[in-house]
Amino acid sequence: MSGGLRIWHPFTQEALDPPPIRIARAQGVYLYAGDGRRLIDGISSWWVNLHGHGHPAIVSAIAEQAAKVDHVLLAGFTHEAVEELRASLQKILPNLLSHIFFSDDGSTAVEVALKMALQYWQNVGRPKKQAIVALDHAYHGDTVGAMSVGAESAFTDPFRNLLFPVHRVHSAYCYRCPVGKTRASCDIDCAQSLERLLTEKHGQIAAVIVEPLLQGAGGMIVHPVEFLQRVRRLCSDHNVLLIADEVLTGFGRCGKMFACELAGVVPDLMCLSKGLTGGVLPMGATICTSQVHDAFVGDDRTRTFYHGHSYTGNPIAATAGVASLKIFEREPVFDRIAMIARIHRERLDAIRNHPAVGEVRSIGTMAAVELHADDPGYASKLRPKLYKFFIDSGVLLRPLGNIVYVLPPYVISPDELNYVHDRIAESLDLCQS
Ligand SMILES: Cc1ncc(COP(=O)(O)O)c(C=O)c1O
């Protein structure tokens, strides 16, 4: 291809994938294409959008903020928008979390958490505690540190020489139980691999990182709450920090404001992004306990956390975050979430015995169907077939290989959500042909 500058699209194989659909307008749960097509945004545009596209309260707040302070660096400066966002988040975050560090997106929120955890142990005089533990099937982003703690896959393969080594332990993937149990007979035995590791190596381990209750890109794997509770207890018992990556699960996705809340667990560090701005502008945040933060404070400048991005704490993004959290207060957001969760459960129940279905699972606003496939995994040939089928039916769903899932904006109506589930039910026959 010669001449001109072209857009290189993410996660796209230009030689095989269909050309991108040009979206001219986004409103509520719909994406309107320039060619007249209308798509239900069944995955909240990569899990970011909460209250529907173009919510007037967010749109007007960011327009006003852009005219007031568009951007200013956060080193040596502060501003009203970021302070307001801090105050709004304080109302919903666990009290034990005392400091918030802003960054740009989910990956940078994770990078910050990892770096904070490593430097924390150096600052408190335990420099040997430098290893990170991550779960099988994990996904934490595409930057090098975030990839290192993610599961090895075709996504990370080309960079394997660059990734830092991590200890990997079992995830609570009940459908494909790593220790051969069934949920009825198990005592969260999958957590024993973490227990053994921490018992043996806690003197070298800085932190355990998890996606609490829901591993997203790894296959929409839903964990029993007892697994997260066990991980928390093991980290506390062995003096290891727990990092909860709530980039996907935060802001109501799992039914409560944060997934950790469902398990009654408070991590030492929490990563937020995606829904942080209602899904309108990029922003990341890493929140930590005062124990972690205070280790960075002192006369000695080498204790400083030398990390920052140009757009850290951007005022317009922060204002979007404040406006989004006000919507939680003013609109019946958790009623909408409960409605989505109920419809998901009913509709999944109706298809769980279909011969094409391996397992159905849901948590809060996420519903997933793991399909039988001879080639399970992201590269499954079912993926392009299903993607096309859904787009042709007016729904944006991006199956993770043989796993179809829905994660809609909270403003989806029951009719619209049932329409999406109708298409999923129809697609099952396609999987058998
Ligand atoms: C749990 C989790 N962490 C981190 C990320 C990375 O976020 P971003 O794509 O904004 O860098 C993602 C993205 O899907 C995610 O699901």
PDBQT file of the ligand as one rigid body, heavy atoms in Angstrom, charges set to zero:
ROOT
HETATM    1  C1  LIG A 501      -8.732  -5.792  34.040  1.00  0.00    +0.000 C 
HETATM    2  C2  LIG A 501      -8.065  -4.871  33.062  1.00  0.00    +0.000 A 
HETATM    3  N1  LIG A 501      -6.954  -4.222  33.426  1.00  0.00    +0.000 NA
HETATM    4  C3  LIG A 501      -6.332  -3.370  32.602  1.00  0.00    +0.000 A 
HETATM    5  C4  LIG A 501      -6.808  -3.155  31.322  1.00  0.00    +0.000 A 
HETATM    6  C5  LIG A 501      -6.077  -2.221  30.394  1.00  0.00    +0.000 C 
HETATM    7  O1  LIG A 501      -6.806  -1.053  30.214  1.00  0.00    +0.000 OA
HETATM    8  P1  LIG A 501      -6.499  -0.087  28.983  1.00  0.00    +0.000 P 
HETATM    9  O2  LIG A 501      -6.948  -0.804  27.755  1.00  0.00    +0.000 OA
HETATM   10  O3  LIG A 501      -7.295   1.141  29.272  1.00  0.00    +0.000 OA
HETATM   11  O4  LIG A 501      -5.030   0.179  28.984  1.00  0.00    +0.000 OA
HETATM   12  C6  LIG A 501      -7.950  -3.817  30.897  1.00  0.00    +0.000 A 
HETATM   13  C7  LIG A 501      -8.481  -3.608  29.545  1.00  0.00    +0.000 C 
HETATM   14  O5  LIG A 501      -9.345  -4.274  29.066  1.00  0.00    +0.000 OA
HETATM   15  C8  LIG A 501      -8.606  -4.708  31.783  1.00  0.00    +0.000 A 
HETATM   16  O6  LIG A 501      -9.693  -5.400  31.432  1.00  0.00    +0.000 OA
ENDROOT
TORSDOF 0
